[in-house]
Amino acid sequence: MRVVLFEPEIPPNTGNVARLCAGFGVELHLVGRLGFSLEDRYLRRAGLDYWPHVRLHVWPDWAAFAARAGRGGDERWILTTARRRAAPLQDFAFRPGDALIFGPETRGLPEELFAASPWRVRIPVRSMEEGGVRSLNLSTAAGIVLFAALTSSGLLGPGDTRP
């Protein structure tokens, strides 16, 4: 299981996701143009002193990530989206080798990524018309999706204290 942030823009969101990945022992992949420097103080502050425990991989673009050495044959690219047809999170059957892919905070995932993978999930939240929200914060969404994926795939079971 791994978390992939495609062109993340906001340092504290990425720092919070890094902390999440350290806590659950999953890889974090940052792909493409970052909206900040990895030395950014807000990024570091959000990750606190957990950075040494983050299994971080940085890729210059999607092609480099997609072609990386060591990619398992069981890896599926699970795209997170609020705007496209997607399975509700609680109905999706995750697998241990899945890569959970999140898009930039202001734009979402680009069309070429949707063309590259048929697997899509969404977090069912109330719409603004229903008194809800337009979207969730990236780090909140990553936490929700990662926890659902770990439990659904069997990587985190009843009574487990860590994956």
FIKE-985148 format. One record per residue: x, y, z of N, C-alpha, C in turn; residue in one letter. Coordinates in Angstrom, 2 decimals. Layout:
# FIKE-985148
+---------+---------+---------+---------+----------+---------+---------+---------+---------+--------+
:  n_east : n_north :    n_up : ca_east : ca_north :   ca_up :  c_east : c_north :    c_up : residu :
+---------+---------+---------+---------+----------+---------+---------+---------+---------+--------+
:       X :       Y :       Z :       X :        Y :       Z :       X :       Y :       Z :      A :
...
+---------+---------+---------+---------+----------+---------+---------+---------+---------+--------+
***
This chain:
# FIKE-985148
+---------+---------+---------+---------+----------+---------+---------+---------+---------+--------+
:  n_east : n_north :    n_up : ca_east : ca_north :   ca_up :  c_east : c_north :    c_up : residu :
+---------+---------+---------+---------+----------+---------+---------+---------+---------+--------+
:    0.85 :   -1.18 :    0.00 :    0.00 :     0.00 :    0.00 :    0.89 :    1.23 :    0.00 :      M :
:    0.53 :    2.23 :   -0.79 :    1.28 :     3.47 :   -0.83 :    0.34 :    4.63 :   -1.09 :      R :
:    0.76 :    5.82 :   -0.64 :    0.02 :     7.05 :   -0.90 :    0.82 :    7.85 :   -1.92 :      V :
:    0.12 :    8.35 :   -2.93 :    0.76 :     9.12 :   -4.00 :    0.08 :   10.48 :   -4.06 :      V :
:    0.87 :   11.54 :   -3.92 :    0.37 :    12.90 :   -4.09 :    0.90 :   13.42 :   -5.42 :      L :
:   -0.01 :   13.66 :   -6.34 :    0.36 :    14.18 :   -7.65 :    0.33 :   15.71 :   -7.61 :      F :
:    1.48 :   16.32 :   -7.81 :    1.64 :    17.77 :   -7.83 :    0.97 :   18.47 :   -6.65 :      E :
:    1.31 :   18.07 :   -5.43 :    0.72 :    18.74 :   -4.26 :    1.15 :   20.20 :   -4.21 :      P :
:    0.26 :   21.05 :   -3.69 :    0.49 :    22.49 :   -3.74 :    0.72 :   23.13 :   -2.37 :      E :
:    0.16 :   22.57 :   -1.33 :    0.14 :    23.23 :   -0.03 :    1.02 :   22.47 :    0.97 :      I :
:    2.11 :   23.10 :    1.43 :    3.08 :    22.40 :    2.29 :    2.49 :   21.75 :    3.54 :      P :
:    1.62 :   22.41 :    4.32 :    1.12 :    21.74 :    5.52 :    0.29 :   20.48 :    5.20 :      P :
:   -0.42 :   20.47 :    4.07 :   -1.17 :    19.27 :    3.70 :   -0.21 :   18.10 :    3.46 :      N :
:    0.85 :   18.37 :    2.71 :    1.83 :    17.32 :    2.43 :    2.52 :   16.87 :    3.70 :      T :
:    2.84 :   17.80 :    4.57 :    3.45 :    17.44 :    5.85 :    2.54 :   16.56 :    6.69 :      G :
:    1.25 :   16.88 :    6.70 :    0.30 :    16.05 :    7.45 :    0.17 :   14.66 :    6.85 :      N :
:    0.17 :   14.58 :    5.52 :    0.11 :    13.27 :    4.85 :    1.38 :   12.48 :    5.15 :      V :
:    2.52 :   13.15 :    5.19 :    3.78 :    12.47 :    5.53 :    3.69 :   11.87 :    6.93 :      A :
:    3.15 :   12.61 :    7.86 :    2.99 :    12.11 :    9.23 :    2.05 :   10.90 :    9.24 :      R :
:    0.97 :   10.97 :    8.48 :    0.03 :     9.87 :    8.35 :    0.74 :    8.62 :    7.83 :      L :
:    1.55 :    8.79 :    6.79 :    2.26 :     7.65 :    6.20 :    3.27 :    7.07 :    7.18 :      C :
:    3.95 :    7.92 :    7.93 :    4.89 :     7.42 :    8.96 :    4.13 :    6.62 :   10.00 :      A :
:    2.98 :    7.11 :   10.41 :    2.19 :     6.44 :   11.45 :    1.68 :    5.07 :   11.04 :      G :
:    1.39 :    4.91 :    9.75 :    0.87 :     3.62 :    9.28 :    1.91 :    2.79 :    8.55 :      F :
:    3.12 :    3.31 :    8.43 :    4.19 :     2.54 :    7.80 :    4.01 :    2.32 :    6.32 :      G :
:    3.41 :    3.29 :    5.63 :    3.23 :     3.16 :    4.18 :    4.11 :    4.18 :    3.46 :      V :
:    4.47 :    3.86 :    2.23 :    5.30 :     4.75 :    1.42 :    4.51 :    5.99 :    1.03 :      E :
:    5.24 :    7.10 :    0.89 :    4.69 :     8.33 :    0.35 :    5.46 :    8.69 :   -0.91 :      L :
:    4.73 :    8.84 :   -2.00 :    5.33 :     9.23 :   -3.28 :    4.83 :   10.61 :   -3.65 :      H :
:    5.76 :   11.52 :   -3.90 :    5.43 :    12.86 :   -4.39 :    5.79 :   12.88 :   -5.86 :      L :
:    4.82 :   13.20 :   -6.70 :    5.01 :    13.07 :   -8.14 :    4.78 :   14.42 :   -8.83 :      V :
:    5.72 :   14.80 :   -9.68 :    5.57 :    15.98 :  -10.51 :    5.97 :   17.26 :   -9.82 :      G :
:    5.53 :   18.35 :  -10.39 :    5.88 :    19.69 :   -9.91 :    5.24 :   19.92 :   -8.53 :      R :
:    6.09 :   20.22 :   -7.55 :    5.60 :    20.50 :   -6.20 :    5.36 :   22.00 :   -6.06 :      L :
:    4.36 :   22.38 :   -5.31 :    4.06 :    23.78 :   -5.09 :    4.87 :   24.39 :   -3.97 :      G :
:    5.98 :   23.76 :   -3.60 :    6.81 :    24.18 :   -2.48 :    8.13 :   23.45 :   -2.55 :      F :
:    9.05 :   23.85 :   -1.72 :   10.33 :    23.16 :   -1.59 :   10.19 :   22.11 :   -0.49 :      S :
:   10.90 :   21.03 :   -0.62 :   10.88 :    20.01 :    0.43 :   11.54 :   20.51 :    1.70 :      L :
:   12.21 :   21.63 :    1.62 :   12.82 :    22.24 :    2.80 :   11.89 :   23.27 :    3.45 :      E :
:   10.70 :   23.45 :    2.90 :    9.74 :    24.44 :    3.40 :    9.47 :   24.25 :    4.88 :      D :
:    9.53 :   25.31 :    5.66 :    9.36 :    25.20 :    7.11 :    7.95 :   24.76 :    7.49 :      R :
:    6.93 :   25.12 :    6.69 :    5.56 :    24.70 :    7.01 :    5.38 :   23.21 :    6.75 :      Y :
:    6.03 :   22.73 :    5.71 :    6.02 :    21.29 :    5.42 :    6.68 :   20.54 :    6.56 :      L :
:    7.84 :   20.98 :    6.97 :    8.58 :    20.33 :    8.05 :    7.82 :   20.40 :    9.37 :      R :
:    7.21 :   21.55 :    9.65 :    6.47 :    21.71 :   10.89 :    5.28 :   20.76 :   10.95 :      R :
:    4.56 :   20.63 :    9.83 :    3.40 :    19.75 :    9.81 :    3.80 :   18.29 :   10.02 :      A :
:    4.98 :   17.90 :    9.52 :    5.46 :    16.53 :    9.70 :    6.17 :   16.31 :   11.01 :      G :
:    6.41 :   17.41 :   11.73 :    7.11 :    17.38 :   13.02 :    8.40 :   16.58 :   12.93 :      L :
:    8.64 :   15.78 :   13.92 :    9.88 :    15.01 :   13.94 :    9.71 :   13.61 :   13.36 :      D :
:    8.67 :   13.43 :   12.55 :    8.40 :    12.12 :   11.96 :    9.08 :   11.92 :   10.62 :      Y :
:    9.69 :   12.95 :   10.05 :   10.27 :    12.83 :    8.73 :   11.26 :   11.69 :    8.59 :      W :
:   12.10 :   11.39 :    9.60 :   13.02 :    10.26 :    9.44 :   12.31 :    8.91 :    9.26 :      P :
:   11.03 :    8.86 :    9.63 :   10.27 :     7.61 :    9.54 :    9.40 :    7.53 :    8.29 :      H :
:    9.45 :    8.55 :    7.46 :    8.66 :     8.57 :    6.23 :    9.46 :    7.90 :    5.12 :      V :
:    8.86 :    6.90 :    4.50 :    9.49 :     6.25 :    3.35 :    9.11 :    7.06 :    2.11 :      R :
:    9.88 :    8.11 :    1.89 :    9.56 :     9.11 :    0.88 :   10.26 :    8.82 :   -0.44 :      L :
:    9.49 :    8.96 :   -1.52 :   10.02 :     8.84 :   -2.88 :    9.53 :   10.06 :   -3.65 :      H :
:   10.42 :   10.71 :   -4.36 :   10.07 :    11.89 :   -5.14 :   10.35 :   11.60 :   -6.61 :      V :
:    9.36 :   11.87 :   -7.46 :    9.46 :    11.58 :   -8.89 :    9.25 :   12.87 :   -9.68 :      W :
:   10.04 :   13.09 :  -10.73 :    9.93 :    14.35 :  -11.48 :    8.62 :   14.51 :  -12.24 :      P :
:    8.01 :   13.38 :  -12.62 :    6.76 :    13.44 :  -13.38 :    6.05 :   12.10 :  -13.30 :      D :
:    4.85 :   12.05 :  -13.88 :    4.05 :    10.83 :  -13.82 :    4.74 :    9.68 :  -14.56 :      W :
:    5.36 :    9.96 :  -15.70 :    6.03 :     8.91 :  -16.47 :    7.10 :    8.23 :  -15.63 :      A :
:    7.87 :    8.99 :  -14.88 :    8.92 :     8.41 :  -14.04 :    8.31 :    7.55 :  -12.93 :      A :
:    7.24 :    8.01 :  -12.32 :    6.58 :     7.22 :  -11.29 :    6.03 :    5.93 :  -11.89 :      F :
:    5.34 :    6.03 :  -13.02 :    4.71 :     4.87 :  -13.64 :    5.72 :    3.82 :  -14.07 :      A :
:    6.92 :    4.25 :  -14.47 :    7.95 :     3.33 :  -14.97 :    8.94 :    2.90 :  -13.91 :      A :
:    8.73 :    3.28 :  -12.65 :    9.74 :     3.05 :  -11.62 :   10.09 :    1.58 :  -11.46 :      R :
:   11.33 :    1.36 :  -11.09 :   11.81 :     0.01 :  -10.83 :   11.15 :   -0.51 :   -9.56 :      A :
:   10.88 :   -1.76 :   -9.53 :   10.32 :    -2.37 :   -8.32 :    8.81 :   -2.28 :   -8.23 :      G :
:    8.16 :   -1.73 :   -9.24 :    6.71 :    -1.66 :   -9.21 :    6.15 :   -3.07 :   -9.27 :      R :
:    5.34 :   -3.40 :   -8.31 :    4.77 :    -4.74 :   -8.24 :    3.69 :   -4.96 :   -9.29 :      G :
:    3.56 :   -6.19 :   -9.71 :    2.53 :    -6.52 :  -10.69 :    1.13 :   -6.43 :  -10.13 :      G :
:    1.00 :   -6.42 :   -8.82 :   -0.32 :    -6.35 :   -8.21 :   -0.74 :   -4.91 :   -7.89 :      D :
:    0.07 :   -3.93 :   -8.28 :   -0.27 :    -2.54 :   -7.97 :   -1.38 :   -2.04 :   -8.89 :      E :
:   -2.42 :   -1.51 :   -8.26 :   -3.48 :    -0.81 :   -9.01 :   -3.39 :    0.66 :   -8.63 :      R :
:   -3.67 :    1.51 :   -9.58 :   -3.70 :     2.95 :   -9.31 :   -5.13 :    3.33 :   -8.97 :      W :
:   -5.38 :    3.62 :   -7.71 :   -6.72 :     3.97 :   -7.25 :   -6.81 :    5.50 :   -7.22 :      I :
:   -7.57 :    6.05 :   -8.13 :   -7.70 :     7.50 :   -8.25 :   -8.82 :    8.00 :   -7.35 :      L :
:   -8.53 :    9.05 :   -6.61 :   -9.56 :     9.63 :   -5.75 :  -10.16 :   10.82 :   -6.47 :      T :
:  -11.47 :   10.89 :   -6.47 :  -12.15 :    11.95 :   -7.19 :  -13.50 :   12.25 :   -6.55 :      T :
:  -13.91 :   13.48 :   -6.62 :  -15.23 :    13.87 :   -6.15 :  -16.13 :   14.19 :   -7.33 :      A :
:  -15.54 :   14.36 :   -8.51 :  -16.29 :    14.87 :   -9.65 :  -16.63 :   13.83 :  -10.72 :      R :
:  -16.03 :   12.70 :  -10.68 :  -16.24 :    11.69 :  -11.72 :  -16.96 :   10.48 :  -11.14 :      R :
:  -17.44 :    9.67 :  -12.03 :  -18.04 :     8.42 :  -11.56 :  -17.00 :    7.62 :  -10.81 :      R :
:  -17.34 :    7.28 :   -9.59 :  -16.39 :     6.55 :   -8.76 :  -17.18 :    5.74 :   -7.74 :      A :
:  -16.58 :    4.65 :   -7.32 :  -17.21 :     3.81 :   -6.30 :  -17.17 :    4.54 :   -4.96 :      A :
:  -18.25 :    4.48 :   -4.20 :  -18.17 :     5.02 :   -2.84 :  -17.07 :    4.26 :   -2.08 :      P :
:  -16.30 :    4.97 :   -1.32 :  -15.15 :     4.41 :   -0.61 :  -15.48 :    3.12 :    0.12 :      L :
:  -16.60 :    3.12 :    0.83 :  -16.95 :     1.96 :    1.66 :  -17.35 :    0.73 :    0.84 :      Q :
:  -17.56 :    0.91 :   -0.46 :  -17.95 :    -0.22 :   -1.32 :  -16.79 :   -0.76 :   -2.16 :      D :
:  -15.64 :   -0.15 :   -2.07 :  -14.51 :    -0.53 :   -2.91 :  -13.67 :   -1.60 :   -2.21 :      F :
:  -13.28 :   -2.63 :   -2.96 :  -12.44 :    -3.70 :   -2.42 :  -10.97 :   -3.39 :   -2.70 :      A :
:  -10.29 :   -2.83 :   -1.73 :   -8.88 :    -2.50 :   -1.87 :   -8.03 :   -3.77 :   -1.75 :      F :
:   -6.81 :   -3.68 :   -2.31 :   -5.84 :    -4.77 :   -2.22 :   -4.55 :   -4.23 :   -1.61 :      R :
:   -3.73 :   -5.10 :   -1.00 :   -2.49 :    -4.64 :   -0.36 :   -1.54 :   -3.88 :   -1.27 :      P :
:   -1.50 :   -4.17 :   -2.54 :   -0.55 :    -3.51 :   -3.45 :   -1.04 :   -2.21 :   -4.06 :      G :
:   -2.19 :   -1.71 :   -3.63 :   -2.76 :    -0.51 :   -4.25 :   -1.97 :    0.75 :   -3.98 :      D :
:   -1.97 :    1.64 :   -4.97 :   -1.43 :     2.99 :   -4.83 :   -2.61 :    3.94 :   -4.80 :      A :
:   -2.75 :    4.69 :   -3.71 :   -3.87 :     5.62 :   -3.52 :   -3.41 :    6.98 :   -4.03 :      L :
:   -4.01 :    7.45 :   -5.09 :   -3.52 :     8.63 :   -5.79 :   -4.45 :    9.83 :   -5.57 :      I :
:   -3.84 :   10.91 :   -5.09 :   -4.57 :    12.14 :   -4.79 :   -4.02 :   13.26 :   -5.66 :      F :
:   -4.90 :   14.13 :   -6.14 :   -4.51 :    15.22 :   -7.01 :   -4.21 :   16.51 :   -6.28 :      G :
:   -3.78 :   17.51 :   -7.04 :   -3.49 :    18.82 :   -6.46 :   -4.75 :   19.41 :   -5.81 :      P :
:   -4.52 :   20.18 :   -4.78 :   -5.62 :    20.72 :   -3.99 :   -6.58 :   21.59 :   -4.80 :      E :
:   -6.07 :   22.36 :   -5.76 :   -6.93 :    23.30 :   -6.48 :   -7.45 :   22.78 :   -7.81 :      T :
:   -6.86 :   21.69 :   -8.34 :   -7.23 :    21.24 :   -9.68 :   -7.74 :   19.81 :   -9.75 :      R :
:   -7.38 :   18.99 :   -8.80 :   -7.70 :    17.58 :   -8.91 :   -6.79 :   16.89 :   -9.90 :      G :
:   -7.05 :   15.63 :  -10.15 :   -6.20 :    14.84 :  -11.04 :   -6.44 :   15.20 :  -12.50 :      L :
:   -5.39 :   15.17 :  -13.33 :   -5.54 :    15.51 :  -14.74 :   -6.13 :   14.35 :  -15.54 :      P :
:   -6.63 :   14.70 :  -16.69 :   -7.30 :    13.75 :  -17.58 :   -6.43 :   12.53 :  -17.91 :      E :
:   -5.11 :   12.74 :  -18.14 :   -4.26 :    11.61 :  -18.53 :   -4.17 :   10.54 :  -17.45 :      E :
:   -4.32 :   10.91 :  -16.21 :   -4.30 :     9.91 :  -15.15 :   -5.59 :    9.10 :  -15.15 :      L :
:   -6.70 :    9.76 :  -15.43 :   -7.96 :     9.03 :  -15.51 :   -7.95 :    8.06 :  -16.69 :      F :
:   -7.24 :    8.42 :  -17.75 :   -7.11 :     7.53 :  -18.90 :   -6.21 :    6.34 :  -18.57 :      A :
:   -5.35 :    6.48 :  -17.56 :   -4.38 :     5.44 :  -17.23 :   -4.91 :    4.40 :  -16.25 :      A :
:   -6.05 :    4.65 :  -15.63 :   -6.55 :     3.71 :  -14.62 :   -8.07 :    3.70 :  -14.57 :      S :
:   -8.67 :    2.51 :  -14.51 :  -10.12 :     2.43 :  -14.41 :  -10.64 :    2.48 :  -12.96 :      P :
:   -9.74 :    2.45 :  -11.97 :  -10.17 :     2.34 :  -10.57 :  -10.29 :    3.72 :   -9.95 :      W :
:  -11.49 :    4.02 :   -9.45 :  -11.77 :     5.33 :   -8.86 :  -12.63 :    5.18 :   -7.63 :      R :
:  -12.31 :    6.00 :   -6.63 :  -13.12 :     6.01 :   -5.41 :  -13.44 :    7.45 :   -5.03 :      V :
:  -14.52 :    7.58 :   -4.28 :  -14.90 :     8.89 :   -3.76 :  -15.35 :    8.73 :   -2.32 :      R :
:  -15.15 :    9.78 :   -1.56 :  -15.63 :     9.81 :   -0.19 :  -17.03 :   10.42 :   -0.24 :      I :
:  -18.04 :    9.68 :    0.18 :  -19.41 :    10.20 :    0.08 :  -19.69 :   11.25 :    1.17 :      P :
:  -19.61 :   12.52 :    0.79 :  -19.93 :    13.61 :    1.70 :  -21.14 :   14.35 :    1.15 :      V :
:  -21.82 :   15.04 :    2.02 :  -22.97 :    15.83 :    1.58 :  -22.49 :   17.00 :    0.72 :      R :
:  -23.24 :   17.26 :   -0.34 :  -22.90 :    18.37 :   -1.23 :  -23.27 :   19.71 :   -0.58 :      S :
:  -22.80 :   20.77 :   -1.19 :  -23.12 :    22.11 :   -0.68 :  -24.63 :   22.35 :   -0.72 :      M :
:  -25.29 :   21.82 :   -1.75 :  -26.74 :    21.96 :   -1.86 :  -27.47 :   21.26 :   -0.71 :      E :
:  -26.82 :   20.25 :   -0.15 :  -27.41 :    19.50 :    0.98 :  -26.94 :   20.03 :    2.33 :      E :
:  -26.27 :   21.19 :    2.31 :  -25.75 :    21.74 :    3.55 :  -24.39 :   21.19 :    3.92 :      G :
:  -23.72 :   20.57 :    2.96 :  -22.41 :    19.98 :    3.21 :  -21.28 :   20.86 :    2.70 :      G :
:  -20.31 :   20.24 :    2.04 :  -19.11 :    20.93 :    1.60 :  -18.81 :   20.63 :    0.13 :      V :
:  -17.97 :   21.49 :   -0.48 :  -17.53 :    21.29 :   -1.85 :  -16.51 :   20.17 :   -1.92 :      R :
:  -15.61 :   20.15 :   -0.93 :  -14.56 :    19.14 :   -0.90 :  -13.97 :   19.05 :    0.50 :      S :
:  -13.17 :   18.02 :    0.70 :  -12.45 :    17.85 :    1.97 :  -11.01 :   18.27 :    1.78 :      L :
:  -10.36 :   18.64 :    2.85 :   -8.94 :    18.95 :    2.84 :   -8.17 :   17.71 :    2.39 :      N :
:   -7.10 :   17.92 :    1.63 :   -6.31 :    16.81 :    1.10 :   -5.83 :   15.86 :    2.20 :      L :
:   -5.30 :   16.39 :    3.28 :   -4.77 :    15.49 :    4.32 :   -5.90 :   14.75 :    5.03 :      S :
:   -7.05 :   15.38 :    5.18 :   -8.21 :    14.69 :    5.76 :   -8.65 :   13.56 :    4.85 :      T :
:   -8.78 :   13.85 :    3.55 :   -9.19 :    12.84 :    2.59 :   -8.20 :   11.68 :    2.54 :      A :
:   -6.91 :   11.99 :    2.57 :   -5.90 :    10.93 :    2.54 :   -6.02 :   10.03 :    3.76 :      A :
:   -6.27 :   10.61 :    4.92 :   -6.44 :     9.80 :    6.13 :   -7.64 :    8.88 :    6.05 :      G :
:   -8.75 :    9.40 :    5.56 :   -9.97 :     8.60 :    5.43 :   -9.75 :    7.46 :    4.45 :      I :
:   -9.21 :    7.78 :    3.28 :   -9.01 :     6.76 :    2.24 :   -7.97 :    5.73 :    2.67 :      V :
:   -6.87 :    6.16 :    3.25 :   -5.85 :     5.21 :    3.68 :   -6.38 :    4.25 :    4.74 :      L :
:   -7.09 :    4.76 :    5.72 :   -7.61 :     3.87 :    6.76 :   -8.60 :    2.87 :    6.17 :      F :
:   -9.49 :    3.33 :    5.28 :  -10.43 :     2.42 :    4.64 :   -9.69 :    1.37 :    3.81 :      A :
:   -8.64 :    1.79 :    3.10 :   -7.88 :     0.86 :    2.26 :   -7.14 :   -0.17 :    3.10 :      A :
:   -6.54 :    0.26 :    4.21 :   -5.83 :    -0.68 :    5.08 :   -6.77 :   -1.71 :    5.69 :      L :
:   -7.94 :   -1.28 :    6.11 :   -8.88 :    -2.24 :    6.71 :   -9.51 :   -3.14 :    5.64 :      T :
:   -9.90 :   -2.56 :    4.50 :  -10.52 :    -3.34 :    3.44 :   -9.58 :   -4.39 :    2.86 :      S :
:   -8.29 :   -4.05 :    2.77 :   -7.31 :    -4.97 :    2.17 :   -6.80 :   -6.02 :    3.15 :      S :
:   -7.18 :   -5.90 :    4.41 :   -6.71 :    -6.84 :    5.42 :   -5.38 :   -6.49 :    6.03 :      G :
:   -4.81 :   -5.34 :    5.66 :   -3.53 :    -4.93 :    6.23 :   -3.67 :   -4.40 :    7.66 :      L :
:   -4.89 :   -4.06 :    8.04 :   -5.18 :    -3.60 :    9.39 :   -6.48 :   -4.28 :    9.81 :      L :
:   -6.37 :   -5.21 :   10.73 :   -7.53 :    -5.99 :   11.11 :   -8.01 :   -5.69 :   12.51 :      G :
:   -9.07 :   -6.37 :   12.93 :   -9.61 :    -6.18 :   14.27 :   -8.53 :   -6.42 :   15.34 :      P :
:   -8.40 :   -5.49 :   16.25 :   -7.45 :    -5.64 :   17.32 :   -6.01 :   -5.28 :   17.00 :      G :
:   -5.72 :   -5.04 :   15.70 :   -4.35 :    -4.64 :   15.32 :   -4.03 :   -3.28 :   15.92 :      D :
:   -2.84 :   -3.14 :   16.38 :   -2.41 :    -1.84 :   16.87 :   -1.55 :   -1.11 :   15.85 :      T :
:   -1.09 :   -1.82 :   14.85 :   -0.35 :    -1.20 :   13.75 :   -0.38 :   -2.16 :   12.57 :      R :
:   -0.23 :   -1.63 :   11.35 :   -0.26 :    -2.50 :   10.16 :    0.98 :   -3.37 :   10.05 :      P :
+---------+---------+---------+---------+----------+---------+---------+---------+---------+--------+
***
